[in-house]
Amino acid sequence: MIPLMEMALVIELMSGHTDARVSLEHKCLIENAIYEAADQGPKGMALATEVALNRLEAGYRYKDTSCTIIHDHKQFSWTSTPADKRRVYTLEEERAAAQVVYTYLYENPKRMLPKNTLHYLNTRTATDMSWYDPKKVVLAYGGHTFLKDIK
């Protein structure tokens, strides 16, 4: 697991942004970590964050912001649930996810996944397995199976 940024700095970063666009980008990554993997602890949230950042860095589907990557149609399951129907997350969950996200954004730790890992799914609950290829599995963690070289 990656060494995480100090929580005091995370709290300062959460409250200190004056640039609305930057704040929104961070919020998208933080919410993705929460909704995809808050129940999997820091490692699960880090893996979900790595996939989102890998997609951003690869220009996946010609998207160029964290929010457009995350909210792209049917790419992350939680985004299909209307905002008013999503579970309310706690401040503790938000801070834990922010700690992971800010660690990646500001400290650039060594990644756990290869850069070409752009997808993951829960093989027990996925409704579309047509694109799943077991030969491309990189890692399975917390109910998610991470895949490389899926276009």
N, CA, C and O atoms as a GROMACS GRO file, in nm:
protein
  604
    1MET      N    1   0.085  -0.119   0.000
    1MET     CA    2   0.000   0.000   0.000
    1MET      C    3   0.089   0.125   0.000
    1MET      O    4   0.200   0.124   0.054
    2ILE      N    5   0.039   0.228  -0.060
    2ILE     CA    6   0.114   0.354  -0.068
    2ILE      C    7   0.113   0.426   0.067
    2ILE      O    8   0.016   0.416   0.141
    3PRO      N    9   0.220   0.499   0.099
    3PRO     CA   10   0.216   0.582   0.219
    3PRO      C   11   0.124   0.702   0.193
    3PRO      O   12   0.140   0.773   0.093
    4LEU      N   13   0.029   0.723   0.282
    4LEU     CA   14  -0.070   0.828   0.262
    4LEU      C   15  -0.026   0.962   0.320
    4LEU      O   16   0.049   0.968   0.418
    5MET      N   17  -0.073   1.067   0.258
    5MET     CA   18  -0.050   1.204   0.303
    5MET      C   19  -0.105   1.222   0.445
    5MET      O   20  -0.203   1.159   0.483
    6GLU      N   21  -0.040   1.308   0.522
    6GLU     CA   22  -0.087   1.337   0.657
    6GLU      C   23  -0.229   1.394   0.653
    6GLU      O   24  -0.260   1.479   0.569
    7MET      N   25  -0.315   1.348   0.746
    7MET     CA   26  -0.454   1.390   0.747
    7MET      C   27  -0.470   1.539   0.772
    7MET      O   28  -0.562   1.600   0.716
    8ALA      N   29  -0.385   1.600   0.851
    8ALA     CA   30  -0.396   1.744   0.875
    8ALA      C   31  -0.381   1.822   0.745
    8ALA      O   32  -0.453   1.919   0.722
    9LEU      N   33  -0.290   1.780   0.659
    9LEU     CA   34  -0.272   1.844   0.530
    9LEU      C   35  -0.393   1.818   0.439
    9LEU      O   36  -0.434   1.906   0.364
   10VAL      N   37  -0.448   1.698   0.446
   10VAL     CA   38  -0.567   1.664   0.368
   10VAL      C   39  -0.682   1.757   0.406
   10VAL      O   40  -0.749   1.812   0.318
   11ILE      N   41  -0.705   1.774   0.533
   11ILE     CA   42  -0.814   1.861   0.580
   11ILE      C   43  -0.791   2.004   0.533
   11ILE      O   44  -0.885   2.072   0.493
   12GLU      N   45  -0.667   2.049   0.538
   12GLU     CA   46  -0.636   2.184   0.489
   12GLU      C   47  -0.664   2.195   0.339
   12GLU      O   48  -0.721   2.294   0.293
   13LEU      N   49  -0.624   2.094   0.263
   13LEU     CA   50  -0.649   2.095   0.118
   13LEU      C   51  -0.799   2.092   0.087
   13LEU      O   52  -0.844   2.157  -0.007
   14MET      N   53  -0.874   2.017   0.166
   14MET     CA   54  -1.019   2.007   0.144
   14MET      C   55  -1.088   2.141   0.163
   14MET      O   56  -1.188   2.170   0.098
   15SER      N   57  -1.035   2.222   0.252
   15SER     CA   58  -1.102   2.349   0.281
   15SER      C   59  -1.037   2.469   0.213
   15SER      O   60  -1.093   2.578   0.216
   16GLY      N   61  -0.921   2.450   0.153
   16GLY     CA   62  -0.845   2.564   0.106
   16GLY      C   63  -0.854   2.600  -0.040
   16GLY      O   64  -0.795   2.701  -0.080
   17HIS      N   65  -0.925   2.524  -0.123
   17HIS     CA   66  -0.927   2.554  -0.266
   17HIS      C   67  -1.014   2.675  -0.298
   17HIS      O   68  -1.129   2.685  -0.254
   18THR      N   69  -0.958   2.766  -0.374
   18THR     CA   70  -1.036   2.880  -0.418
   18THR      C   71  -1.073   2.867  -0.566
   18THR      O   72  -1.163   2.936  -0.613
   19ASP      N   73  -1.004   2.780  -0.638
   19ASP     CA   74  -1.033   2.757  -0.779
   19ASP      C   75  -1.145   2.654  -0.790
   19ASP      O   76  -1.125   2.536  -0.759
   20ALA      N   77  -1.263   2.697  -0.832
   20ALA     CA   78  -1.380   2.611  -0.837
   20ALA      C   79  -1.360   2.489  -0.928
   20ALA      O   80  -1.407   2.380  -0.897
   21ARG      N   81  -1.290   2.509  -1.039
   21ARG     CA   82  -1.268   2.398  -1.133
   21ARG      C   83  -1.181   2.290  -1.069
   21ARG      O   84  -1.210   2.171  -1.082
   22VAL      N   85  -1.076   2.331  -1.001
   22VAL     CA   86  -0.989   2.235  -0.932
   22VAL      C   87  -1.068   2.163  -0.823
   22VAL      O   88  -1.057   2.041  -0.809
   23SER      N   89  -1.145   2.236  -0.747
   23SER     CA   90  -1.226   2.175  -0.642
   23SER      C   91  -1.323   2.072  -0.699
   23SER      O   92  -1.340   1.965  -0.640
   24LEU      N   93  -1.385   2.102  -0.811
   24LEU     CA   94  -1.479   2.009  -0.874
   24LEU      C   95  -1.406   1.884  -0.921
   24LEU      O   96  -1.456   1.773  -0.903
   25GLU      N   97  -1.290   1.900  -0.982
   25GLU     CA   98  -1.212   1.785  -1.028
   25GLU      C   99  -1.176   1.694  -0.910
   25GLU      O  100  -1.186   1.572  -0.920
   26HIS      N  101  -1.134   1.754  -0.801
   26HIS     CA  102  -1.100   1.676  -0.683
   26HIS      C  103  -1.222   1.607  -0.627
   26HIS      O  104  -1.216   1.490  -0.588
   27LYS      N  105  -1.334   1.678  -0.623
   27LYS     CA  106  -1.459   1.619  -0.571
   27LYS      C  107  -1.500   1.498  -0.653
   27LYS      O  108  -1.544   1.398  -0.596
   28CYS      N  109  -1.487   1.504  -0.784
   28CYS     CA  110  -1.523   1.389  -0.869
   28CYS      C  111  -1.438   1.268  -0.835
   28CYS      O  112  -1.490   1.157  -0.822
   29LEU      N  113  -1.307   1.287  -0.820
   29LEU     CA  114  -1.219   1.176  -0.785
   29LEU      C  115  -1.249   1.123  -0.645
   29LEU      O  116  -1.248   1.002  -0.622
   30ILE      N  117  -1.275   1.213  -0.552
   30ILE     CA  118  -1.305   1.172  -0.414
   30ILE      C  119  -1.436   1.092  -0.410
   30ILE      O  120  -1.442   0.986  -0.347
   31GLU      N  121  -1.539   1.143  -0.476
   31GLU     CA  122  -1.666   1.070  -0.477
   31GLU      C  123  -1.652   0.935  -0.546
   31GLU      O  124  -1.713   0.837  -0.503
   32ASN      N  125  -1.574   0.928  -0.652
   32ASN     CA  126  -1.554   0.800  -0.719
   32ASN      C  127  -1.488   0.700  -0.623
   32ASN      O  128  -1.528   0.584  -0.617
   33ALA      N  129  -1.388   0.745  -0.550
   33ALA     CA  130  -1.322   0.656  -0.454
   33ALA      C  131  -1.421   0.609  -0.347
   33ALA      O  132  -1.418   0.492  -0.307
   34ILE      N  133  -1.506   0.699  -0.301
   34ILE     CA  134  -1.605   0.663  -0.199
   34ILE      C  135  -1.704   0.561  -0.253
   34ILE      O  136  -1.720   0.452  -0.198
   35TYR      N  137  -1.772   0.597  -0.363
   35TYR     CA  138  -1.879   0.512  -0.413
   35TYR      C  139  -1.829   0.380  -0.471
   35TYR      O  140  -1.902   0.280  -0.469
   36GLU      N  141  -1.710   0.378  -0.523
   36GLU     CA  142  -1.657   0.255  -0.579
   36GLU      C  143  -1.593   0.165  -0.474
   36GLU      O  144  -1.596   0.043  -0.487
   37ALA      N  145  -1.533   0.225  -0.369
   37ALA     CA  146  -1.451   0.139  -0.285
   37ALA      C  147  -1.436   0.181  -0.139
   37ALA      O  148  -1.343   0.135  -0.073
   38ALA      N  149  -1.523   0.264  -0.086
   38ALA     CA  150  -1.508   0.305   0.055
   38ALA      C  151  -1.509   0.185   0.148
   38ALA      O  152  -1.443   0.187   0.252
   39ASP      N  153  -1.583   0.082   0.113
   39ASP     CA  154  -1.589  -0.037   0.197
   39ASP      C  155  -1.465  -0.125   0.185
   39ASP      O  156  -1.454  -0.226   0.255
   40GLN      N  157  -1.372  -0.088   0.098
   40GLN     CA  158  -1.251  -0.166   0.076
   40GLN      C  159  -1.127  -0.101   0.137
   40GLN      O  160  -1.016  -0.150   0.119
   41GLY      N  161  -1.146   0.008   0.209
   41GLY     CA  162  -1.035   0.075   0.274
   41GLY      C  163  -0.946   0.151   0.177
   41GLY      O  164  -0.979   0.164   0.059
   42PRO      N  165  -0.835   0.201   0.228
   42PRO     CA  166  -0.746   0.284   0.146
   42PRO      C  167  -0.696   0.214   0.019
   42PRO      O  168  -0.684   0.278  -0.085
   43LYS      N  169  -0.664   0.085   0.027
   43LYS     CA  170  -0.612   0.018  -0.092
   43LYS      C  171  -0.718   0.011  -0.202
   43LYS      O  172  -0.686   0.038  -0.318
   44GLY      N  173  -0.841  -0.023  -0.169
   44GLY     CA  174  -0.946  -0.028  -0.269
   44GLY      C  175  -0.972   0.108  -0.331
   44GLY      O  176  -0.991   0.120  -0.452
   45MET      N  177  -0.974   0.212  -0.246
   45MET     CA  178  -0.994   0.347  -0.297
   45MET      C  179  -0.877   0.391  -0.384
   45MET      O  180  -0.896   0.461  -0.484
   46ALA      N  181  -0.756   0.350  -0.347
   46ALA     CA  182  -0.638   0.383  -0.428
   46ALA      C  183  -0.646   0.315  -0.565
   46ALA      O  184  -0.613   0.377  -0.666
   47LEU      N  185  -0.688   0.191  -0.568
   47LEU     CA  186  -0.699   0.120  -0.696
   47LEU      C  187  -0.803   0.185  -0.787
   47LEU      O  188  -0.779   0.202  -0.907
   48ALA      N  189  -0.918   0.223  -0.731
   48ALA     CA  190  -1.021   0.292  -0.811
   48ALA      C  191  -0.968   0.426  -0.862
   48ALA      O  192  -0.995   0.465  -0.975
   49THR      N  193  -0.893   0.495  -0.778
   49THR     CA  194  -0.834   0.624  -0.817
   49THR      C  195  -0.731   0.604  -0.927
   49THR      O  196  -0.725   0.683  -1.021
   50GLU      N  197  -0.650   0.501  -0.916
   50GLU     CA  198  -0.551   0.474  -1.020
   50GLU      C  199  -0.616   0.451  -1.156
   50GLU      O  200  -0.568   0.501  -1.257
   51VAL      N  201  -0.725   0.376  -1.158
   51VAL     CA  202  -0.792   0.351  -1.286
   51VAL      C  203  -0.843   0.482  -1.345
   51VAL      O  204  -0.825   0.507  -1.464
   52ALA      N  205  -0.906   0.565  -1.263
   52ALA     CA  206  -0.956   0.694  -1.313
   52ALA      C  207  -0.840   0.780  -1.365
   52ALA      O  208  -0.852   0.840  -1.472
   53LEU      N  209  -0.730   0.785  -1.292
   53LEU     CA  210  -0.615   0.863  -1.336
   53LEU      C  211  -0.550   0.802  -1.461
   53LEU      O  212  -0.505   0.875  -1.549
   54ASN      N  213  -0.544   0.669  -1.468
   54ASN     CA  214  -0.490   0.604  -1.588
   54ASN      C  215  -0.572   0.644  -1.711
   54ASN      O  216  -0.517   0.672  -1.817
   55ARG      N  217  -0.704   0.645  -1.695
   55ARG     CA  218  -0.791   0.685  -1.806
   55ARG      C  219  -0.767   0.831  -1.845
   55ARG      O  220  -0.759   0.863  -1.964
   56LEU      N  221  -0.756   0.916  -1.747
   56LEU     CA  222  -0.731   1.057  -1.774
   56LEU      C  223  -0.599   1.075  -1.849
   56LEU      O  224  -0.593   1.146  -1.949
   57GLU      N  225  -0.495   1.011  -1.801
   57GLU     CA  226  -0.362   1.024  -1.862
   57GLU      C  227  -0.358   0.963  -2.002
   57GLU      O  228  -0.279   1.007  -2.086
   58ALA      N  229  -0.442   0.862  -2.027
   58ALA     CA  230  -0.445   0.798  -2.159
   58ALA      C  231  -0.538   0.871  -2.256
   58ALA      O  232  -0.544   0.836  -2.374
   59GLY      N  233  -0.611   0.971  -2.208
   59GLY     CA  234  -0.709   1.039  -2.294
   59GLY      C  235  -0.822   0.946  -2.334
   59GLY      O  236  -0.874   0.955  -2.446
   60TYR      N  237  -0.859   0.857  -2.244
   60TYR     CA  238  -0.961   0.756  -2.272
   60TYR      C  239  -1.090   0.820  -2.321
   60TYR      O  240  -1.144   0.911  -2.258
   61ARG      N  241  -1.138   0.771  -2.432
   61ARG     CA  242  -1.261   0.821  -2.496
   61ARG      C  243  -1.255   0.972  -2.520
   61ARG      O  244  -1.358   1.039  -2.524
   62TYR      N  245  -1.136   1.024  -2.537
   62TYR     CA  246  -1.112   1.165  -2.566
   62TYR      C  247  -1.161   1.257  -2.454
   62TYR      O  248  -1.192   1.374  -2.479
   63LYS      N  249  -1.168   1.206  -2.333
   63LYS     CA  250  -1.207   1.287  -2.217
   63LYS      C  251  -1.082   1.350  -2.158
   63LYS      O  252  -0.975   1.288  -2.155
   64ASP      N  253  -1.096   1.473  -2.109
   64ASP     CA  254  -0.977   1.543  -2.062
   64ASP      C  255  -0.988   1.600  -1.921
   64ASP      O  256  -0.905   1.681  -1.881
   65THR      N  257  -1.090   1.559  -1.847
   65THR     CA  258  -1.099   1.598  -1.706
   65THR      C  259  -1.141   1.477  -1.625
   65THR      O  260  -1.199   1.382  -1.678
   66SER      N  261  -1.112   1.480  -1.497
   66SER     CA  262  -1.152   1.370  -1.408
   66SER      C  263  -1.304   1.354  -1.410
   66SER      O  264  -1.354   1.241  -1.413
   67CYS      N  265  -1.375   1.464  -1.408
   67CYS     CA  266  -1.522   1.456  -1.404
   67CYS      C  267  -1.579   1.396  -1.532
   67CYS      O  268  -1.673   1.316  -1.525
   68THR      N  269  -1.525   1.432  -1.648
   68THR     CA  270  -1.579   1.374  -1.772
   68THR      C  271  -1.542   1.226  -1.783
   68THR      O  272  -1.619   1.148  -1.838
   69ILE      N  273  -1.427   1.187  -1.731
   69ILE     CA  274  -1.389   1.045  -1.728
   69ILE      C  275  -1.486   0.968  -1.639
   69ILE      O  276  -1.539   0.865  -1.679
   70ILE      N  277  -1.507   1.018  -1.520
   70ILE     CA  278  -1.588   0.947  -1.421
   70ILE      C  279  -1.736   0.944  -1.458
   70ILE      O  280  -1.803   0.843  -1.437
   71HIS      N  281  -1.787   1.054  -1.512
   71HIS     CA  282  -1.929   1.060  -1.544
   71HIS      C  283  -1.962   1.019  -1.688
   71HIS      O  284  -2.075   1.037  -1.733
   72ASP      N  285  -1.865   0.964  -1.759
   72ASP     CA  286  -1.890   0.912  -1.893
   72ASP      C  287  -1.992   0.799  -1.882
   72ASP      O  288  -1.988   0.719  -1.788
   73HIS      N  289  -2.082   0.791  -1.976
   73HIS     CA  290  -2.195   0.698  -1.974
   73HIS      C  291  -2.151   0.554  -1.946
   73HIS      O  292  -2.071   0.496  -2.019
   74LYS      N  293  -2.206   0.498  -1.840
   74LYS     CA  294  -2.187   0.358  -1.802
   74LYS      C  295  -2.042   0.318  -1.777
   74LYS      O  296  -2.005   0.203  -1.801
   75GLN      N  297  -1.961   0.410  -1.730
   75GLN     CA  298  -1.822   0.376  -1.703
   75GLN      C  299  -1.798   0.342  -1.555
   75GLN      O  300  -1.719   0.253  -1.525
   76PHE      N  301  -1.864   0.411  -1.466
   76PHE     CA  302  -1.857   0.380  -1.324
   76PHE      C  303  -2.002   0.365  -1.277
   76PHE      O  304  -2.082   0.457  -1.291
   77SER      N  305  -2.033   0.250  -1.222
   77SER     CA  306  -2.173   0.214  -1.197
   77SER      C  307  -2.249   0.314  -1.111
   77SER      O  308  -2.368   0.337  -1.134
   78TRP      N  309  -2.184   0.372  -1.015
   78TRP     CA  310  -2.255   0.460  -0.922
   78TRP      C  311  -2.309   0.585  -0.991
   78TRP      O  312  -2.406   0.645  -0.944
   79THR      N  313  -2.249   0.626  -1.102
   79THR     CA  314  -2.294   0.747  -1.170
   79THR      C  315  -2.428   0.730  -1.239
   79THR      O  316  -2.490   0.829  -1.280
   80SER      N  317  -2.473   0.605  -1.253
   80SER     CA  318  -2.604   0.580  -1.313
   80SER      C  319  -2.718   0.603  -1.214
   80SER      O  320  -2.834   0.612  -1.252
   81THR      N  321  -2.684   0.612  -1.086
   81THR     CA  322  -2.784   0.637  -0.983
   81THR      C  323  -2.800   0.788  -0.969
   81THR      O  324  -2.702   0.859  -0.950
   82PRO      N  325  -2.924   0.838  -0.978
   82PRO     CA  326  -2.944   0.982  -0.963
   82PRO      C  327  -2.886   1.031  -0.830
   82PRO      O  328  -2.892   0.960  -0.729
   83ALA      N  329  -2.831   1.150  -0.830
   83ALA     CA  330  -2.763   1.205  -0.712
   83ALA      C  331  -2.850   1.200  -0.586
   83ALA      O  332  -2.800   1.171  -0.478
   84ASP      N  333  -2.978   1.227  -0.600
   84ASP     CA  334  -3.065   1.228  -0.482
   84ASP      C  335  -3.099   1.087  -0.432
   84ASP      O  336  -3.163   1.074  -0.327
   85LYS      N  337  -3.058   0.984  -0.504
   85LYS     CA  338  -3.084   0.845  -0.464
   85LYS      C  339  -2.957   0.775  -0.413
   85LYS      O  340  -2.964   0.663  -0.363
   86ARG      N  341  -2.842   0.841  -0.424
   86ARG     CA  342  -2.717   0.782  -0.377
   86ARG      C  343  -2.713   0.786  -0.225
   86ARG      O  344  -2.771   0.874  -0.162
   87ARG      N  345  -2.643   0.690  -0.169
   87ARG     CA  346  -2.629   0.690  -0.023
   87ARG      C  347  -2.550   0.813   0.021
   87ARG      O  348  -2.462   0.861  -0.051
   88VAL      N  349  -2.581   0.861   0.138
   88VAL     CA  350  -2.510   0.976   0.193
   88VAL      C  351  -2.383   0.923   0.258
   88VAL      O  352  -2.389   0.835   0.344
   89TYR      N  353  -2.270   0.977   0.218
   89TYR     CA  354  -2.145   0.932   0.278
   89TYR      C  355  -2.109   1.020   0.395
   89TYR      O  356  -2.154   1.135   0.406
   90THR      N  357  -2.027   0.965   0.483
   90THR     CA  358  -1.989   1.036   0.605
   90THR      C  359  -1.868   1.126   0.580
   90THR      O  360  -1.797   1.111   0.481
   91LEU      N  361  -1.846   1.218   0.671
   91LEU     CA  362  -1.728   1.303   0.666
   91LEU      C  363  -1.602   1.217   0.679
   91LEU      O  364  -1.501   1.246   0.615
   92GLU      N  365  -1.608   1.115   0.759
   92GLU     CA  366  -1.494   1.025   0.774
   92GLU      C  367  -1.461   0.956   0.641
   92GLU      O  368  -1.344   0.945   0.604
   93GLU      N  369  -1.563   0.910   0.570
   93GLU     CA  370  -1.540   0.848   0.438
   93GLU      C  371  -1.483   0.950   0.340
   93GLU      O  372  -1.392   0.919   0.263
   94GLU      N  373  -1.536   1.071   0.344
   94GLU     CA  374  -1.487   1.175   0.253
   94GLU      C  375  -1.340   1.207   0.282
   94GLU      O  376  -1.260   1.223   0.189
   95ARG      N  377  -1.306   1.217   0.409
   95ARG     CA  378  -1.167   1.247   0.444
   95ARG      C  379  -1.074   1.132   0.405
   95ARG      O  380  -0.963   1.156   0.356
   96ALA      N  381  -1.118   1.009   0.427
   96ALA     CA  382  -1.035   0.893   0.390
   96ALA      C  383  -1.012   0.889   0.240
   96ALA      O  384  -0.900   0.864   0.194
   97ALA      N  385  -1.117   0.914   0.162
   97ALA     CA  386  -1.104   0.916   0.016
   97ALA      C  387  -1.017   1.034  -0.028
   97ALA      O  388  -0.935   1.019  -0.119
   98ALA      N  389  -1.036   1.149   0.034
   98ALA     CA  390  -0.954   1.266   0.000
   98ALA      C  391  -0.807   1.239   0.030
   98ALA      O  392  -0.720   1.281  -0.046
   99GLN      N  393  -0.780   1.169   0.138
   99GLN     CA  394  -0.642   1.136   0.172
   99GLN      C  395  -0.578   1.053   0.059
   99GLN      O  396  -0.464   1.078   0.020
  100VAL      N  397  -0.651   0.957   0.009
  100VAL     CA  398  -0.601   0.875  -0.102
  100VAL      C  399  -0.583   0.960  -0.227
  100VAL      O  400  -0.476   0.958  -0.289
  101VAL      N  401  -0.686   1.034  -0.265
  101VAL     CA  402  -0.682   1.112  -0.389
  101VAL      C  403  -0.572   1.218  -0.384
  101VAL      O  404  -0.494   1.230  -0.479
  102TYR      N  405  -0.563   1.292  -0.275
  102TYR     CA  406  -0.460   1.396  -0.266
  102TYR      C  407  -0.320   1.336  -0.264
  102TYR      O  408  -0.226   1.398  -0.315
  103THR      N  409  -0.305   1.218  -0.207
  103THR     CA  410  -0.176   1.151  -0.211
  103THR      C  411  -0.134   1.128  -0.356
  103THR      O  412  -0.019   1.152  -0.393
  104TYR      N  413  -0.228   1.083  -0.439
  104TYR     CA  414  -0.197   1.061  -0.581
  104TYR      C  415  -0.173   1.192  -0.656
  104TYR      O  416  -0.083   1.200  -0.739
  105LEU      N  417  -0.252   1.292  -0.626
  105LEU     CA  418  -0.240   1.418  -0.700
  105LEU      C  419  -0.117   1.500  -0.662
  105LEU      O  420  -0.057   1.565  -0.747
  106TYR      N  421  -0.079   1.497  -0.535
  106TYR     CA  422   0.028   1.585  -0.489
  106TYR      C  423   0.160   1.515  -0.455
  106TYR      O  424   0.265   1.578  -0.453
  107GLU      N  425   0.154   1.386  -0.429
  107GLU     CA  426   0.277   1.316  -0.391
  107GLU      C  427   0.323   1.214  -0.494
  107GLU      O  428   0.434   1.161  -0.484
  108ASN      N  429   0.239   1.185  -0.593
  108ASN     CA  430   0.274   1.097  -0.705
  108ASN      C  431   0.342   0.967  -0.660
  108ASN      O  432   0.457   0.941  -0.696
  109PRO      N  433   0.271   0.885  -0.583
  109PRO     CA  434   0.332   0.760  -0.535
  109PRO      C  435   0.347   0.658  -0.649
  109PRO      O  436   0.288   0.672  -0.756
  110LYS      N  437   0.426   0.557  -0.622
  110LYS     CA  438   0.441   0.447  -0.718
  110LYS      C  439   0.305   0.378  -0.730
  110LYS      O  440   0.241   0.346  -0.630
  111ARG      N  441   0.263   0.356  -0.854
  111ARG     CA  442   0.132   0.296  -0.878
  111ARG      C  443   0.133   0.145  -0.853
  111ARG      O  444   0.234   0.078  -0.873
  112MET      N  445   0.020   0.095  -0.811
  112MET     CA  446   0.003  -0.049  -0.791
  112MET      C  447  -0.038  -0.119  -0.921
  112MET      O  448  -0.011  -0.237  -0.940
  113LEU      N  449  -0.102  -0.044  -1.010
  113LEU     CA  450  -0.152  -0.099  -1.136
  113LEU      C  451  -0.069  -0.046  -1.252
  113LEU      O  452  -0.020   0.066  -1.248
  114PRO      N  453  -0.055  -0.128  -1.357
  114PRO     CA  454   0.010  -0.076  -1.478
  114PRO      C  455  -0.073   0.037  -1.539
  114PRO      O  456  -0.195   0.042  -1.521
  115LYS      N  457  -0.008   0.127  -1.610
  115LYS     CA  458  -0.075   0.242  -1.672
  115LYS      C  459  -0.184   0.200  -1.771
  115LYS      O  460  -0.277   0.276  -1.796
  116ASN      N  461  -0.173   0.079  -1.828
  116ASN     CA  462  -0.272   0.034  -1.926
  116ASN      C  463  -0.390  -0.038  -1.861
  116ASN      O  464  -0.468  -0.104  -1.929
  117THR      N  465  -0.402  -0.026  -1.729
  117THR     CA  466  -0.518  -0.080  -1.657
  117THR      C  467  -0.623   0.030  -1.651
  117THR      O  468  -0.615   0.121  -1.569
  118LEU      N  469  -0.720   0.019  -1.741
  118LEU     CA  470  -0.821   0.124  -1.754
  118LEU      C  471  -0.961   0.079  -1.712
  118LEU      O  472  -1.055   0.158  -1.716
  119HIS      N  473  -0.974  -0.047  -1.672
  119HIS     CA  474  -1.107  -0.100  -1.639
  119HIS      C  475  -1.102  -0.192  -1.518
  119HIS      O  476  -1.000  -0.255  -1.488
  120TYR      N  477  -1.214  -0.198  -1.450
  120TYR     CA  478  -1.236  -0.299  -1.348
  120TYR      C  479  -1.385  -0.326  -1.340
  120TYR      O  480  -1.467  -0.246  -1.385
  121LEU      N  481  -1.418  -0.439  -1.284
  121LEU     CA  482  -1.558  -0.475  -1.265
  121LEU      C  483  -1.570  -0.572  -1.150
  121LEU      O  484  -1.472  -0.632  -1.107
  122ASN      N  485  -1.692  -0.586  -1.102
  122ASN     CA  486  -1.724  -0.687  -1.004
  122ASN      C  487  -1.784  -0.803  -1.082
  122ASN      O  488  -1.896  -0.792  -1.132
  123THR      N  489  -1.711  -0.912  -1.093
  123THR     CA  490  -1.757  -1.023  -1.177
  123THR      C  491  -1.882  -1.091  -1.121
  123THR      O  492  -1.950  -1.165  -1.193
  124ARG      N  493  -1.914  -1.067  -0.993
  124ARG     CA  494  -2.035  -1.127  -0.935
  124ARG      C  495  -2.160  -1.044  -0.965
  124ARG      O  496  -2.270  -1.099  -0.968
  125THR      N  497  -2.144  -0.915  -0.986
  125THR     CA  498  -2.263  -0.830  -1.003
  125THR      C  499  -2.271  -0.762  -1.139
  125THR      O  500  -2.373  -0.700  -1.170
  126ALA      N  501  -2.168  -0.773  -1.221
  126ALA     CA  502  -2.168  -0.705  -1.351
  126ALA      C  503  -2.282  -0.758  -1.438
  126ALA      O  504  -2.309  -0.878  -1.442
  127THR      N  505  -2.347  -0.668  -1.507
  127THR     CA  506  -2.457  -0.706  -1.595
  127THR      C  507  -2.413  -0.726  -1.739
  127THR      O  508  -2.486  -0.785  -1.819
  128ASP      N  509  -2.295  -0.677  -1.773
  128ASP     CA  510  -2.242  -0.694  -1.908
  128ASP      C  511  -2.099  -0.748  -1.897
  128ASP      O  512  -2.006  -0.677  -1.860
  129MET      N  513  -2.085  -0.875  -1.930
  129MET     CA  514  -1.953  -0.939  -1.924
  129MET      C  515  -1.894  -0.958  -2.063
  129MET      O  516  -1.793  -1.026  -2.079
  130SER      N  517  -1.956  -0.898  -2.165
  130SER     CA  518  -1.913  -0.921  -2.302
  130SER      C  519  -1.769  -0.874  -2.328
  130SER      O  520  -1.703  -0.928  -2.416
  131TRP      N  521  -1.721  -0.779  -2.255
  131TRP     CA  522  -1.587  -0.725  -2.275
  131TRP      C  523  -1.484  -0.784  -2.180
  131TRP      O  524  -1.365  -0.756  -2.192
  132TYR      N  525  -1.529  -0.867  -2.087
  132TYR     CA  526  -1.439  -0.927  -1.987
  132TYR      C  527  -1.351  -1.034  -2.051
  132TYR      O  528  -1.401  -1.123  -2.120
  133ASP      N  529  -1.222  -1.026  -2.027
  133ASP     CA  530  -1.127  -1.124  -2.078
  133ASP      C  531  -1.037  -1.168  -1.962
  133ASP      O  532  -0.953  -1.089  -1.918
  134PRO      N  533  -1.053  -1.291  -1.913
  134PRO     CA  534  -0.975  -1.335  -1.796
  134PRO      C  535  -0.824  -1.333  -1.819
  134PRO      O  536  -0.748  -1.330  -1.723
  135LYS      N  537  -0.781  -1.335  -1.944
  135LYS     CA  538  -0.637  -1.329  -1.973
  135LYS      C  539  -0.579  -1.190  -1.947
  135LYS      O  540  -0.458  -1.173  -1.942
  136LYS      N  541  -0.664  -1.092  -1.932
  136LYS     CA  542  -0.618  -0.955  -1.912
  136LYS      C  543  -0.628  -0.908  -1.767
  136LYS      O  544  -0.609  -0.790  -1.738
  137VAL      N  545  -0.659  -1.000  -1.677
  137VAL     CA  546  -0.670  -0.966  -1.536
  137VAL      C  547  -0.532  -0.934  -1.479
  137VAL      O  548  -0.438  -1.012  -1.494
  138VAL      N  549  -0.522  -0.820  -1.413
  138VAL     CA  550  -0.399  -0.775  -1.349
  138VAL      C  551  -0.404  -0.803  -1.199
  138VAL      O  552  -0.304  -0.842  -1.139
  139LEU      N  553  -0.522  -0.783  -1.140
  139LEU     CA  554  -0.535  -0.792  -0.996
  139LEU      C  555  -0.683  -0.808  -0.962
  139LEU      O  556  -0.770  -0.754  -1.030
  140ALA      N  557  -0.710  -0.883  -0.857
  140ALA     CA  558  -0.844  -0.890  -0.800
  140ALA      C  559  -0.832  -0.842  -0.656
  140ALA      O  560  -0.748  -0.890  -0.580
  141TYR      N  561  -0.918  -0.747  -0.619
  141TYR     CA  562  -0.914  -0.694  -0.484
  141TYR      C  563  -1.051  -0.640  -0.445
  141TYR      O  564  -1.114  -0.568  -0.522
  142GLY      N  565  -1.097  -0.675  -0.327
  142GLY     CA  566  -1.219  -0.619  -0.271
  142GLY      C  567  -1.342  -0.634  -0.358
  142GLY      O  568  -1.428  -0.546  -0.359
  143GLY      N  569  -1.352  -0.743  -0.430
  143GLY     CA  570  -1.467  -0.764  -0.517
  143GLY      C  571  -1.448  -0.711  -0.657
  143GLY      O  572  -1.529  -0.741  -0.745
  144HIS      N  573  -1.344  -0.634  -0.681
  144HIS     CA  574  -1.317  -0.582  -0.815
  144HIS      C  575  -1.206  -0.662  -0.882
  144HIS      O  576  -1.110  -0.707  -0.818
  145THR      N  577  -1.222  -0.679  -1.012
  145THR     CA  578  -1.120  -0.742  -1.095
  145THR      C  579  -1.069  -0.636  -1.190
  145THR      O  580  -1.147  -0.579  -1.266
  146PHE      N  581  -0.939  -0.610  -1.188
  146PHE     CA  582  -0.877  -0.504  -1.268
  146PHE      C  583  -0.816  -0.564  -1.392
  146PHE      O  584  -0.747  -0.666  -1.387
  147LEU      N  585  -0.843  -0.499  -1.507
  147LEU     CA  586  -0.800  -0.551  -1.636
  147LEU      C  587  -0.715  -0.452  -1.714
  147LEU      O  588  -0.738  -0.331  -1.710
  148LYS      N  589  -0.616  -0.505  -1.785
  148LYS     CA  590  -0.529  -0.422  -1.869
  148LYS      C  591  -0.566  -0.444  -2.015
  148LYS      O  592  -0.628  -0.543  -2.052
  149ASP      N  593  -0.526  -0.349  -2.096
  149ASP     CA  594  -0.538  -0.360  -2.242
  149ASP      C  595  -0.680  -0.385  -2.292
  149ASP      O  596  -0.698  -0.452  -2.393
  150ILE      N  597  -0.780  -0.332  -2.223
  150ILE     CA  598  -0.918  -0.337  -2.271
  150ILE      C  599  -0.946  -0.203  -2.335
  150ILE      O  600  -0.925  -0.099  -2.272
  151LYS      N  601  -0.992  -0.204  -2.458
  151LYS     CA  602  -1.017  -0.078  -2.530
  151LYS      C  603  -1.162  -0.037  -2.518
  151LYS      O  604  -1.202   0.066  -2.573
   0.00000   0.00000   0.00000
